[in-house]
């Protein structure tokens, strides 16, 4: 199982498609689990576990890691939007 952070973004969505097309089971925590329905429809049999969770909150990620025990973690989360009102907000998203 692979823990994929940022699975609803451009890069993360493409990584998700590659992983599930190879038969990998993917743990993809997202704010809105329905956001991954498109991938499930595109790739029948896709093994995606998509719990509702904020990836910028360690208190929400740690229990998922303990429960599912992923073999690997891929971080595709982040932003390139430089219009974030504060440097702290930009750094938090890209930590």
N, C-alpha and C positions, 0 to 999 in steps of 0.2 A: 504494500500500500504506500502511496505517495501523498504527502500533505502538500497541497498546492495553494499558495497564498496569491491572491490577485487574479483568480480564475475568471472574473467577469470583465477584465480589461482586454485590450487588444493583444498584448503579448501573452498574458495568462490564458486567454481564451484559446489561442492557437496551441499553446503548450498542452492545455487540457485535451483538445481534440487529438493531438498526437498521442498522448498517453493512453486515452481510452481506446483509440483505434488499434493500439498495440496490445490491448487486453488488460492494461493496468487498472487496478482499483484506485480511485482517487478520492481523497478526503479534501473537500473544497469548501471551507467555511466561508459564508457570504452573508451580507446583511439581508439580502432578499433571495431565498433559495429558488424562487420561481425564475430568477434570472438565468438559471442554467437549463431550463426546459428546452430551449432551442437546441442545445448540444445533445440532449437526450433524444430529441426527435431526429436530428441529423445522423446520429450514430446509434442505431438500435443495439440494445444490449450493453450500452455504456454503463460501466460500474462507477457511479458517482454518488458519494455520500456528501450531502450538502446541508450541514446543520446551520441554523441561523446563528451567526456569531460575528463580533467585531474583531478583525484581525489586528487592530491596533490596541487591543486590550489583552494583555498577557493572562489575566484572570479568566478570560473566556477561551483562550487557546490551550492552556496547560491541561485542563480537564479533558479536552478532546484528544490531546496527545497521550494522556494516560489511558484513556478508554480504547483508542484505536491503534496505538503503538505503531506509527508509520515507520517504514524502513528508510524513507528519504524525505527531505523537505526541499521544495523548490519555491523560492520567493520571487514572484513576478509583480508584487505589489509596489506601488509608488506613484508618484505624479511628476510630470514635467511642467505642470502649470505654474509658471512663475508669478501669477497674479494672486497667489495666496496672500491674504492680508498681513501675515507675519512670518518671519523667518522660522519661528518656533513651530508654526503649523506645517510649514514645508518640511522641516527636519523630522517632525513627528511622523508624517506620512511616509517618509523615505528612510526611516530608522532601520 
